[in-house]
Amino acid sequence: MIFFEPKNRDRKLFPHDPFKGVIVPRPIGWVSTMSKAGEVNLAPYSYFNGFNSWPQIVGFSSESVKDSASFAIETGEFVWSMATYALRDKMNATSEGLPRGQSEFEHAGLATAPSTLVRPPRVAASPAALECKVTQVLKLQNTEGKETGATVVFGQVIGFHIDERCVKNGRFDLATGQPIARCGYDEYAVVERVFSMKRPESGGNSFGGEKA
């Protein structure tokens, strides 16, 4: 077993930072936002997840305050759309750094679909989308209490969009939707099959949240 402190890693052994290679797979935060002036932004975030089951809280981390984070903070709204295997190339195209105000939807050839309760549009071809209202903005700090430059934007889910083709036996069927996840470096994973395990009924558990 190899041990090292992150700042002292052997760059000959690990020329690429293993952090992103072991915290995997990570849901892709494909986040759309709109500025007060009506500018629309769509970008995939490597650090995105759900943080609470009720109220339903999700969040994405921006390592610098880019358009998605700044627009979400400015207007208090954002939309998450599920990135899927069928949309992988278009998702990747939205990661390109474009001039402020230029639409990633148009750049990637993606159609928009209107949201119901918030202004930012969603990705029309995505099988699932969450409309969110910003609840908190957190500036991440290091062990010395200094700001790292990263900003986490948290939002409460106030609206769902689910493609009925992905609903089976009352559940969202991952094998049908085929969401992709971010792994290390230039690697991704796709959900093509799942397995089930019943968790113990008694005592505490390390997963937290409500039962499905």
Secondary structure, DSSP 8 states (H G I E B T S, - for coil): -----GGG--TTT-SS-THHHHS--EE-EEEEEE-TT--EEEEEESSEEEEEETTEEEEEEESS--HHHHHHHHHSEEEEE--BGGGHHHHHHTTS---TT--HHHHHT--EE--SSSSS-EETT-SEEEEEEEEEEEEEE-TTS-EEEEEEEEEEEEEEEE-GGGEETTEE-HHHH-BEEE-STT-EEE----------SSS--SS-S---
